[in-house]
Amino acid sequence: MPYEDEDILQTAKALLPVLNQVVPEENLREEVDGLIIAAERGEKPARALVERLRRYTPVREWLALALYEEERAKGLALLPGQVQPQPGRPRYVCPEEGCSFEWYVRVVGRPVPPCPVHRKPLIPAEEKP
């Protein structure tokens, strides 16, 4: 199943804080952070993240589950009686200076998660100085 680049980036960013604990024999965090930045700039496809991370069974399983749940949530959002996707996709960011984590509202009513790196509540992007 092809996933959107945005979903891959968000999933990789969520994994980043614990990556070296999950795969302690390799220092992947720096490399994956570089791939995230390159994908955000359009220098490399987001798919390169999946190709690099899927070499490790626990990471591959986590990625598959996280991406599946994201796709499932999108599909459920369109069922009658469920909350609908919010137009304009408001963007939230980490208030920590230098943090590149961002999160887009895809479904009205879904709570905004904290930054997975700094554990701080995300703020609307337009409020970040």
C-alpha positions as CSV (number, residue, x, y, z in Angstrom):
1,M,0.0,0.0,0.0
2,P,1.6,3.3,-1.0
3,Y,1.6,5.9,1.8
4,E,1.7,9.6,1.5
5,D,5.1,11.3,2.1
6,E,3.6,13.3,4.9
7,D,2.5,10.2,6.8
8,I,5.9,8.6,6.4
9,L,7.6,11.7,7.7
10,Q,5.3,12.0,10.7
11,T,5.7,8.4,11.6
12,A,9.5,8.6,11.3
13,K,9.6,11.7,13.5
14,A,7.5,9.9,16.1
15,L,10.0,7.0,16.2
16,L,13.1,9.3,16.3
17,P,13.3,9.8,20.1
18,V,13.5,6.0,20.8
19,L,15.2,4.8,17.7
20,N,18.6,4.2,19.3
21,Q,16.9,2.3,22.2
22,V,15.0,0.0,19.7
23,V,18.1,-0.6,17.6
24,P,21.0,0.0,20.0
25,E,23.7,-1.7,17.9
26,E,23.6,1.1,15.4
27,N,23.4,4.9,15.9
28,L,20.5,5.5,13.5
29,R,19.0,8.7,15.0
30,E,21.4,11.1,13.3
31,E,21.1,9.3,9.9
32,V,17.3,9.2,10.1
33,D,17.1,12.8,11.2
34,G,19.2,13.7,8.1
35,L,16.9,11.7,5.9
36,I,13.8,13.4,7.4
37,I,15.4,16.8,6.7
38,A,16.4,15.8,3.1
39,A,12.8,14.6,2.5
40,E,11.3,17.8,3.8
41,R,13.5,19.8,1.5
42,G,12.6,17.5,-1.5
43,E,16.2,16.3,-1.8
44,K,15.3,12.6,-1.2
45,P,12.0,10.8,-1.3
46,A,10.3,10.0,2.0
47,R,10.4,6.4,0.8
48,A,14.1,6.4,1.6
49,L,13.2,6.5,5.3
50,V,11.1,3.4,5.0
51,E,13.9,1.6,3.0
52,R,16.5,2.5,5.6
53,L,14.3,1.6,8.7
54,R,12.7,-1.6,7.5
55,R,16.0,-3.5,7.8
56,Y,15.3,-3.9,11.5
57,T,12.4,-6.2,12.5
58,P,11.1,-4.2,15.5
59,V,11.2,-0.9,13.6
60,R,9.7,-2.5,10.5
61,E,6.8,-3.9,12.5
62,W,6.2,-0.5,14.3
63,L,6.3,1.4,11.1
64,A,3.8,-1.0,9.4
65,L,1.4,-0.7,12.4
66,A,1.7,3.1,12.7
67,L,1.2,3.7,8.9
68,Y,-1.6,1.2,8.8
69,E,-3.3,3.0,11.8
70,E,-2.9,6.4,10.0
71,E,-4.5,5.0,6.8
72,R,-7.3,3.4,8.8
73,A,-8.0,6.6,10.7
74,K,-8.3,8.4,7.3
75,G,-10.7,5.8,6.0
76,L,-12.9,5.8,9.2
77,A,-13.1,9.5,9.1
78,L,-15.2,9.3,6.0
79,L,-17.8,6.9,7.3
80,P,-21.2,8.3,8.2
81,G,-21.5,9.5,11.8
82,Q,-17.8,9.8,12.2
83,V,-15.8,13.1,12.4
84,Q,-14.8,14.5,9.0
85,P,-11.4,15.7,7.8
86,Q,-10.9,19.4,8.6
87,P,-10.3,21.5,5.5
88,G,-7.1,23.5,5.4
89,R,-5.2,21.0,7.7
90,P,-4.1,23.3,10.5
91,R,-0.4,22.8,11.3
92,Y,1.0,22.5,14.8
93,V,4.7,22.7,15.7
94,C,6.9,22.1,18.7
95,P,7.5,25.4,20.6
96,E,11.2,24.3,21.2
97,E,13.6,26.4,19.2
98,G,15.3,24.4,16.5
99,C,12.8,21.5,16.6
100,S,11.4,20.6,13.2
101,F,8.5,18.4,14.4
102,E,5.2,19.4,12.9
103,W,1.8,17.8,13.0
104,Y,-1.3,18.4,10.8
105,V,-4.9,18.1,11.9
106,R,-6.4,15.4,9.6
107,V,-9.6,14.7,11.6
108,V,-11.6,17.2,13.6
109,G,-11.8,16.2,17.2
110,R,-8.5,14.2,17.3
111,P,-6.4,15.5,20.1
112,V,-3.1,17.3,19.3
113,P,-0.3,15.1,20.5
114,P,2.8,16.4,22.3
115,C,6.2,16.7,20.5
116,P,7.7,13.2,20.6
117,V,11.2,14.7,20.9
118,H,10.6,17.3,23.7
119,R,7.3,16.1,25.2
120,K,6.0,19.6,25.1
121,P,2.4,20.5,23.9
122,L,2.4,21.5,20.2
123,I,1.3,25.0,19.4
124,P,-0.4,26.4,16.2
125,A,2.4,27.1,13.7
126,E,1.4,30.7,13.4
127,E,2.1,31.2,17.1
128,K,5.7,30.1,17.0
129,P,8.1,33.1,17.0
